[in-house]
Amino acid sequence: MTSILFKHISHLATFDGPDRDAGTEISDGFILIHDNIIIACGPMADCPEGAERTADRVLDLSDHIVMPGMVNTHHHFYQNLTRVMVQDDELFVWLKTLYPIWARLDDRAMATASRMAMAELIMSGCTTSSDHQYIMPNDCTLDTPIRVAQELGMRFHAARGAMSRGESKGGLPPDSCVEEEEDILKDAERLIGTYHDMSDHAMTRIVLAPCSAFSVTQGLMKDAAALARTYEGVRLHSHIAEVLSEEEYCLETYGMRSVAYAESCDWLGPDVWFAHSIFLNNSEIKTFAETGTGATFCPSAHMRCGLGIMRAREMLDAGVTVGLGVDGSASNDTSNMFSEVRFAQFLQRVAPDRYLSETPGGRGGFGGTPAAMSAREALWMATRGGAKILGRDDIGQIAPGKSADLIAVKRTQLGMAGTQRDPLAALVMCGPFHVDYSFINGVPVIEQGAFTRLDIDAALRDHAQTMDRIYA
């Protein structure tokens, strides 16, 4: 058994409480891990006698803020091969422009893109990620990002996405980007049997994730739900209520709004979560809360694509589990979890909640409120909220018996100057930051700001060569 003692932690935020805050926060704290599990944590004065002498490694974090690794609940890794494209058009135009390019990707390109996306996530404090790979052109498989996650040491929930309804059948994607539904379900079953691990502290789990109402049939949605529920812990994920044109499509095609359509496909429940969920009305938010259906807030993508503002404040207050996601690298253009936390807090504060009527002085428009979301609530969504969405109680917090997933950010750096009164809030409000240390499953993945398992220069060269090859 290998043990590591993290001592004299300047500010330790455990996120171990039942509420939407940071739980126990400790100045001059410690964490003791054995192999991949947290054994003890608390004030340095309570550190077990002899721990420093007997530990295999002792790491002094007297100038660091330490918190649980963050959980990214929605992404499309492959999209970092098509960044900063279609910058000023609405979503359906964006998709129809990029589909033909994505149709040229192969499995080598998927590996390259996955490696780059995971590296960005890890450097920005993410230790667990889901990825929604819904396009499988040429020889692409979901095995490849799973292998890359194993190489880098990232905890990974691989979502077997799919598109089966092409343009010839009334769907949005070109026929060159879709698969046969029988093949999709067969491959999903193979992936579950090969990789899905329901043990505590598991590094890999499988999610079934048909892409959207406008790219798969109602039959595939129902079949995927039935298949997932024949296995323990296989969860369901998709997009919902991302744009108003999706709502119009559902009304025209299925005669109902998107949440009612999801319900008709058996796609509501505590084993289901949806990305975006922007255009939910009060009744639909109540439905999510009553059924335990989760939602992923993707603030950067919502702003970048001009989609709207998810009603995260109302959803949390109603009892909906909300996590954070960076979304695709082409609809966000980065994969930075600290950015998502920051924008999640700020975007809720600017969300219009009251109308300022016109006055003789010309005052008008909509106003927000700085009380809409705190920094700790935003971090809770990125840790405990994300863990709950993925069906996990072993990550997202620092407590005895939990997985040894933790990050450390140095306090003595330019962006943290003047933040002594509340260094945890500073991680949100003064960033985004990179981590100095990242331990995933007890293994150091970032040490002193550098990767331990990745040659980043070689990865960048490979990415540039892949871009040249795909666009040739």
C-alpha positions as CSV (number, residue, x, y, z in Angstrom):
1,M,0.0,0.0,0.0
2,T,1.3,3.4,-1.0
3,S,0.4,6.4,1.3
4,I,0.7,10.1,0.6
5,L,0.3,12.9,3.2
6,F,-0.7,16.3,2.1
7,K,0.2,18.6,5.0
8,H,-0.3,22.2,6.1
9,I,-2.8,22.8,3.3
10,S,-3.4,26.6,3.4
11,H,-7.1,26.3,2.6
12,L,-8.9,22.9,2.3
13,A,-12.5,22.9,1.0
14,T,-14.0,19.4,1.4
15,F,-17.5,19.9,-0.2
16,D,-18.5,17.2,2.3
17,G,-21.8,18.8,3.5
18,P,-25.4,18.0,2.5
19,D,-26.1,21.5,1.2
20,R,-25.1,23.4,-1.9
21,D,-22.0,24.9,-0.4
22,A,-18.3,24.0,0.2
23,G,-19.0,21.9,3.3
24,T,-16.2,21.9,5.8
25,E,-13.4,24.5,5.1
26,I,-10.2,24.2,7.0
27,S,-7.1,26.4,7.4
28,D,-3.9,24.5,7.9
29,G,-5.4,21.2,6.9
30,F,-4.2,17.7,6.0
31,I,-5.2,14.8,3.8
32,L,-3.9,11.3,4.1
33,I,-4.5,8.8,1.3
34,H,-3.7,5.2,0.9
35,D,-3.4,4.0,-2.7
36,N,-6.6,5.5,-4.3
37,I,-8.7,6.2,-1.2
38,I,-8.8,9.1,1.3
39,I,-8.2,7.7,4.7
40,A,-8.3,10.9,6.8
41,C,-8.5,14.6,6.5
42,G,-9.0,17.6,8.8
43,P,-7.1,20.3,10.7
44,M,-3.3,19.7,10.8
45,A,-3.6,19.4,14.6
46,D,-5.7,16.2,14.1
47,C,-3.3,14.5,11.7
48,P,-2.6,11.0,12.9
49,E,0.5,10.6,15.0
50,G,3.4,9.3,13.0
51,A,1.7,9.8,9.6
52,E,4.4,12.1,8.4
53,R,7.1,9.6,9.4
54,T,5.4,6.5,7.9
55,A,4.0,8.0,4.7
56,D,5.7,7.1,1.4
57,R,5.4,10.7,0.3
58,V,4.8,14.0,2.1
59,L,3.7,17.0,0.1
60,D,3.7,20.4,1.8
61,L,0.8,22.5,0.4
62,S,1.2,25.5,2.8
63,D,0.6,28.0,0.0
64,H,-2.1,26.1,-1.9
65,I,-5.9,25.9,-2.0
66,V,-7.1,22.3,-2.2
67,M,-10.5,21.0,-3.2
68,P,-12.0,18.0,-4.9
69,G,-11.4,17.5,-8.6
70,M,-14.2,18.8,-10.7
71,V,-16.7,16.7,-12.7
72,N,-17.5,17.7,-16.4
73,T,-20.8,16.2,-17.3
74,H,-21.1,17.2,-21.0
75,H,-18.5,17.4,-23.8
76,H,-17.7,16.5,-27.4
77,F,-13.9,15.9,-27.4
78,Y,-13.7,15.4,-31.2
79,Q,-14.7,19.0,-31.8
80,N,-11.4,20.6,-30.9
81,L,-10.4,19.8,-34.5
82,T,-13.0,22.4,-35.7
83,R,-12.5,25.3,-33.3
84,V,-13.5,28.9,-34.0
85,M,-15.5,28.0,-37.1
86,V,-19.0,29.2,-37.9
87,Q,-18.6,32.0,-35.3
88,D,-21.7,34.0,-36.0
89,D,-24.5,31.7,-37.1
90,E,-27.3,29.9,-35.2
91,L,-27.0,26.3,-34.0
92,F,-28.6,24.5,-36.9
93,V,-26.5,26.3,-39.5
94,W,-23.4,25.7,-37.3
95,L,-24.2,21.9,-37.3
96,K,-25.0,21.6,-41.0
97,T,-21.7,23.4,-41.8
98,L,-19.6,21.1,-39.5
99,Y,-21.3,17.8,-40.1
100,P,-19.4,17.2,-43.5
101,I,-16.1,17.9,-41.8
102,W,-16.8,15.6,-38.9
103,A,-17.7,12.9,-41.4
104,R,-14.1,12.8,-42.5
105,L,-12.7,12.1,-39.1
106,D,-11.1,8.7,-38.4
107,D,-10.1,6.9,-35.3
108,R,-6.6,8.4,-35.2
109,A,-8.1,11.8,-35.3
110,M,-10.5,10.9,-32.5
111,A,-7.5,9.8,-30.4
112,T,-5.7,13.0,-31.0
113,A,-8.7,15.2,-30.2
114,S,-9.6,13.2,-27.1
115,R,-6.0,13.5,-25.8
116,M,-6.1,17.3,-26.3
117,A,-9.5,17.8,-24.7
118,M,-8.6,15.7,-21.7
119,A,-5.4,17.5,-21.2
120,E,-7.2,20.9,-21.2
121,L,-9.7,19.6,-18.7
122,I,-7.2,18.1,-16.3
123,M,-5.1,21.3,-16.4
124,S,-8.2,23.3,-15.4
125,G,-9.1,21.2,-12.4
126,C,-11.3,18.4,-13.9
127,T,-10.6,14.9,-12.7
128,T,-13.7,13.1,-14.0
129,S,-15.3,13.7,-17.4
130,S,-18.1,12.4,-19.5
131,D,-17.8,12.7,-23.3
132,H,-20.7,12.5,-25.7
133,Q,-19.3,11.0,-28.9
134,Y,-22.4,10.9,-31.2
135,I,-20.6,10.7,-34.5
136,M,-18.8,7.5,-35.5
137,P,-17.5,8.0,-39.1
138,N,-15.1,5.7,-40.9
139,D,-13.3,3.4,-38.4
140,C,-14.1,5.4,-35.2
141,T,-15.0,3.7,-32.0
142,L,-15.7,4.7,-28.4
143,D,-12.8,2.4,-27.4
144,T,-10.3,5.0,-28.5
145,P,-11.2,7.9,-26.0
146,I,-11.5,5.2,-23.3
147,R,-7.9,4.1,-24.1
148,V,-6.7,7.7,-24.1
149,A,-8.3,8.3,-20.7
150,Q,-6.6,5.2,-19.3
151,E,-3.2,6.5,-20.7
152,L,-3.7,9.9,-19.1
153,G,-5.2,8.6,-15.8
154,M,-8.5,10.4,-16.1
155,R,-11.7,9.1,-14.6
156,F,-14.1,8.7,-17.6
157,H,-17.8,8.2,-18.2
158,A,-17.9,7.4,-22.0
159,A,-21.2,8.2,-23.6
160,R,-22.0,6.1,-26.6
161,G,-23.8,8.7,-28.7
162,A,-25.5,8.1,-32.0
163,M,-27.3,9.7,-34.9
164,S,-29.7,7.5,-36.9
165,R,-32.1,9.9,-38.6
166,G,-30.5,11.5,-41.6
167,E,-31.8,14.1,-43.9
168,S,-33.5,11.5,-46.1
169,K,-35.7,10.5,-43.1
170,G,-36.5,14.0,-41.9
171,G,-33.5,14.5,-39.6
172,L,-30.9,17.3,-39.5
173,P,-27.6,15.4,-40.1
174,P,-26.6,14.3,-43.6
175,D,-27.0,10.6,-44.3
176,S,-23.2,10.2,-44.4
177,C,-23.1,10.9,-40.6
178,V,-25.7,8.4,-39.4
179,E,-25.7,4.8,-38.4
180,E,-28.1,1.9,-38.5
181,E,-30.0,1.6,-35.2
182,E,-29.4,-2.1,-34.9
183,D,-25.6,-1.5,-35.2
184,I,-25.8,1.3,-32.6
185,L,-27.5,-0.9,-30.0
186,K,-25.2,-3.9,-30.7
187,D,-22.1,-1.7,-30.2
188,A,-23.6,-0.2,-27.0
189,E,-24.1,-3.7,-25.6
190,R,-20.5,-4.6,-26.5
191,L,-19.1,-1.5,-24.8
192,I,-21.1,-2.2,-21.6
193,G,-19.8,-5.7,-21.5
194,T,-16.2,-4.7,-22.1
195,Y,-15.8,-1.6,-20.0
196,H,-18.6,-0.8,-17.7
197,D,-17.4,-1.0,-14.1
198,M,-19.8,-0.6,-11.2
199,S,-17.2,-1.1,-8.4
200,D,-16.4,1.7,-6.0
201,H,-13.7,4.1,-7.3
202,A,-14.2,2.8,-10.9
203,M,-12.3,4.6,-13.6
204,T,-14.6,3.7,-16.5
205,R,-18.3,3.6,-17.0
206,I,-20.5,3.6,-20.0
207,V,-23.5,5.9,-20.8
208,L,-26.0,5.5,-23.6
209,A,-26.6,8.7,-25.4
210,P,-28.6,9.1,-28.6
211,C,-27.9,12.6,-29.7
212,S,-31.1,14.6,-30.0
213,A,-34.7,14.7,-31.0
214,F,-33.8,15.8,-34.5
215,S,-31.1,13.2,-35.2
216,V,-32.5,9.9,-33.9
217,T,-35.9,8.2,-34.0
218,Q,-38.3,7.7,-31.2
219,G,-37.7,4.0,-31.5
220,L,-34.0,4.3,-30.8
221,M,-34.7,6.5,-27.8
222,K,-37.0,3.8,-26.3
223,D,-34.7,1.0,-27.2
224,A,-31.6,2.7,-25.7
225,A,-33.6,3.3,-22.4
226,A,-34.7,-0.3,-22.3
227,L,-31.1,-1.5,-22.9
228,A,-29.5,0.7,-20.4
229,R,-31.9,-0.4,-17.7
230,T,-31.1,-4.0,-18.1
231,Y,-27.6,-3.2,-16.6
232,E,-26.7,-1.8,-13.2
233,G,-25.7,1.8,-13.3
234,V,-25.7,2.5,-17.1
235,R,-27.1,6.0,-17.3
236,L,-28.8,7.9,-20.2
237,H,-27.8,11.2,-21.6
238,S,-28.9,13.5,-24.5
239,H,-29.5,17.1,-25.5
240,I,-32.8,18.8,-24.7
241,A,-34.3,22.3,-25.1
242,E,-31.1,23.7,-26.5
243,V,-32.7,26.1,-29.0
244,L,-36.2,27.2,-29.8
245,S,-36.0,25.7,-33.2
246,E,-35.7,22.3,-31.5
247,E,-38.9,23.0,-29.7
248,E,-40.6,23.9,-33.0
249,Y,-39.2,20.7,-34.5
250,C,-40.6,18.5,-31.7
251,L,-44.0,20.2,-31.9
252,E,-44.2,19.8,-35.7
253,T,-42.8,16.2,-35.8
254,Y,-44.1,14.7,-32.5
255,G,-46.9,17.0,-31.6
256,M,-45.4,17.8,-28.2
257,R,-42.7,19.9,-26.5
258,S,-39.3,18.3,-26.0
259,V,-39.8,17.3,-22.3
260,A,-43.1,15.6,-23.0
261,Y,-41.4,13.9,-25.9
262,A,-38.6,12.6,-23.6
263,E,-41.3,11.3,-21.2
264,S,-43.0,9.5,-24.1
265,C,-39.7,7.7,-24.7
266,D,-39.2,6.7,-21.0
267,W,-36.4,9.2,-20.8
268,L,-37.1,10.8,-17.4
269,G,-35.8,9.6,-14.1
270,P,-32.8,9.6,-11.7
271,D,-30.7,7.6,-14.3
272,V,-31.2,10.4,-16.9
273,W,-29.5,13.7,-17.4
274,F,-29.8,16.2,-20.3
275,A,-27.4,18.9,-21.5
276,H,-28.6,22.5,-21.9
277,S,-32.3,22.4,-20.8
278,I,-32.5,26.1,-21.5
279,F,-36.2,26.4,-22.6
280,L,-37.9,24.5,-19.8
281,N,-41.0,26.2,-18.4
282,N,-42.0,26.0,-14.7
283,S,-44.0,22.8,-15.2
284,E,-41.1,21.1,-16.9
285,I,-38.7,22.2,-14.2
286,K,-41.1,20.6,-11.7
287,T,-41.2,17.4,-13.7
288,F,-37.3,17.2,-13.7
289,A,-37.4,17.7,-9.9
290,E,-40.1,15.1,-9.3
291,T,-38.5,12.5,-11.5
292,G,-34.9,13.1,-10.4
293,T,-33.9,14.0,-13.9
294,G,-30.6,15.9,-14.0
295,A,-29.4,18.8,-16.1
296,T,-26.1,20.1,-17.3
297,F,-25.5,23.9,-17.4
298,C,-23.0,24.8,-20.2
299,P,-22.7,28.6,-19.8
300,S,-19.8,29.3,-22.2
301,A,-21.5,27.4,-25.1
302,H,-24.8,29.1,-24.3
303,M,-23.1,32.5,-24.6
304,R,-20.9,31.6,-27.5
305,C,-23.8,30.3,-29.6
306,G,-26.3,32.9,-28.4
307,L,-28.6,30.2,-27.1
308,G,-30.0,31.7,-24.0
309,I,-29.6,31.4,-20.2
310,M,-30.5,28.1,-18.5
311,R,-32.7,28.7,-15.4
312,A,-30.2,27.1,-13.1
313,R,-31.2,29.2,-10.1
314,E,-34.9,28.1,-10.4
315,M,-33.9,24.5,-11.1
316,L,-31.7,24.2,-8.0
317,D,-34.4,25.8,-5.9
318,A,-36.9,23.3,-7.2
319,G,-34.7,20.4,-6.3
320,V,-33.2,19.6,-9.7
321,T,-29.7,18.2,-9.7
322,V,-27.6,20.5,-11.8
323,G,-24.0,19.9,-13.0
324,L,-21.6,21.8,-15.2
325,G,-20.3,21.0,-18.6
326,V,-17.8,22.7,-21.0
327,D,-19.8,21.3,-24.0
328,G,-18.0,20.7,-27.3
329,S,-14.7,22.3,-28.1
330,A,-16.2,23.9,-31.2
331,S,-19.3,25.3,-29.4
332,N,-17.2,26.7,-26.5
333,D,-13.8,26.8,-28.1
334,T,-12.1,25.7,-24.9
335,S,-12.3,23.0,-22.3
336,N,-11.7,24.9,-19.1
337,M,-13.7,23.9,-16.0
338,F,-12.7,26.9,-14.0
339,S,-14.1,29.1,-16.8
340,E,-17.4,27.2,-16.7
341,V,-17.7,27.7,-12.9
342,R,-17.0,31.4,-13.2
343,F,-19.5,32.0,-16.1
344,A,-22.1,29.8,-14.4
345,Q,-22.1,32.1,-11.4
346,F,-21.9,35.3,-13.4
347,L,-24.5,34.3,-16.0
348,Q,-27.1,33.5,-13.3
349,R,-26.5,36.9,-11.8
350,V,-27.2,38.7,-15.1
351,A,-30.2,36.5,-15.9
352,P,-33.2,38.8,-16.3
353,D,-35.5,38.4,-13.3
354,R,-37.2,41.7,-13.1
355,Y,-38.3,44.4,-15.6
356,L,-37.2,47.9,-15.0
357,S,-40.0,50.0,-16.4
358,E,-39.4,53.0,-18.5
359,T,-39.0,56.2,-16.6
360,P,-38.8,59.9,-17.7
361,G,-35.0,59.5,-17.3
362,G,-34.9,56.7,-19.9
363,R,-34.3,53.8,-17.5
364,G,-35.6,50.5,-18.9
365,G,-34.7,47.0,-19.7
366,F,-34.2,43.9,-17.6
367,G,-32.1,43.5,-14.5
368,G,-30.4,40.7,-12.6
369,T,-29.2,40.3,-9.1
370,P,-25.8,39.5,-7.5
371,A,-27.6,37.2,-5.0
372,A,-28.6,34.8,-7.8
373,M,-25.6,32.5,-7.3
374,S,-22.6,32.3,-5.0
375,A,-19.1,31.1,-5.9
376,R,-19.6,28.1,-3.6
377,E,-22.9,27.1,-5.2
378,A,-21.2,27.3,-8.6
379,L,-18.3,25.1,-7.3
380,W,-20.9,22.7,-5.8
381,M,-22.4,22.1,-9.2
382,A,-18.9,21.4,-10.6
383,T,-18.2,18.8,-7.8
384,R,-21.1,17.3,-5.9
385,G,-23.7,18.2,-8.5
386,G,-21.7,16.5,-11.3
387,A,-21.0,13.5,-9.2
388,K,-24.7,13.0,-8.4
389,I,-25.6,13.4,-12.1
390,L,-23.2,10.6,-13.0
391,G,-24.6,8.4,-10.2
392,R,-21.5,8.5,-8.0
393,D,-21.1,9.1,-4.3
394,D,-17.4,8.3,-4.2
395,I,-16.1,11.4,-6.0
396,G,-16.8,15.2,-5.8
397,Q,-15.8,15.5,-2.1
398,I,-12.8,15.1,0.2
399,A,-13.8,12.8,3.0
400,P,-12.7,9.4,4.4
401,G,-13.6,6.6,2.1
402,K,-13.9,8.7,-1.0
403,S,-11.8,8.5,-4.1
404,A,-8.5,10.3,-3.9
405,D,-9.3,12.9,-6.6
406,L,-8.1,16.3,-5.6
407,I,-6.6,19.5,-7.1
408,A,-4.3,22.2,-5.7
409,V,-4.0,25.7,-6.9
410,K,-1.1,27.9,-5.7
411,R,-2.2,31.0,-3.8
412,T,1.0,32.9,-4.4
413,Q,0.4,33.9,-8.0
414,L,-0.5,37.1,-9.8
415,G,-4.3,36.4,-10.1
416,M,-4.7,35.5,-6.5
417,A,-3.1,38.7,-5.0
418,G,-5.4,40.3,-2.5
419,T,-7.7,37.3,-2.0
420,Q,-6.6,36.3,1.5
421,R,-10.1,36.9,2.9
422,D,-11.7,34.2,0.7
423,P,-9.3,32.2,-1.4
424,L,-11.9,29.6,-2.3
425,A,-14.2,32.2,-3.9
426,A,-11.1,33.6,-5.6
427,L,-10.8,30.4,-7.6
428,V,-14.1,31.3,-9.2
429,M,-14.2,35.1,-9.3
430,C,-10.5,35.8,-10.1
431,G,-9.7,33.1,-12.6
432,P,-9.6,31.0,-14.7
433,F,-6.6,29.3,-13.2
434,H,-4.5,26.2,-13.9
435,V,-3.8,23.6,-11.3
436,D,-0.4,23.1,-9.7
437,Y,-1.3,19.5,-8.6
438,S,-3.9,17.1,-9.7
439,F,-4.2,13.6,-8.2
440,I,-6.7,11.2,-9.8
441,N,-7.4,7.9,-8.1
442,G,-4.4,8.7,-5.9
443,V,-2.1,9.1,-8.9
444,P,-0.3,12.4,-9.6
445,V,-1.3,13.5,-13.0
446,I,-0.2,17.1,-12.7
447,E,2.9,17.9,-10.6
448,Q,4.1,21.5,-10.1
449,G,2.0,22.6,-13.1
450,A,3.3,19.9,-15.5
451,F,1.8,16.7,-16.8
452,T,3.4,13.5,-15.5
453,R,1.9,11.2,-18.2
454,L,1.8,13.4,-21.3
455,D,4.4,15.0,-23.5
456,I,2.4,18.1,-24.2
457,D,4.7,19.4,-27.0
458,A,4.5,16.0,-28.8
459,A,0.7,16.1,-28.4
460,L,0.5,19.6,-29.9
461,R,2.6,18.5,-32.9
462,D,0.4,15.5,-33.4
463,H,-2.7,17.7,-33.2
464,A,-1.3,20.1,-35.8
465,Q,-0.4,17.2,-38.2
466,T,-3.9,15.7,-37.7
467,M,-5.5,19.0,-38.6
468,D,-3.4,19.2,-41.8
469,R,-4.3,15.6,-42.7
470,I,-8.1,16.0,-42.1
471,Y,-8.3,19.4,-44.0
472,A,-6.0,18.4,-46.8
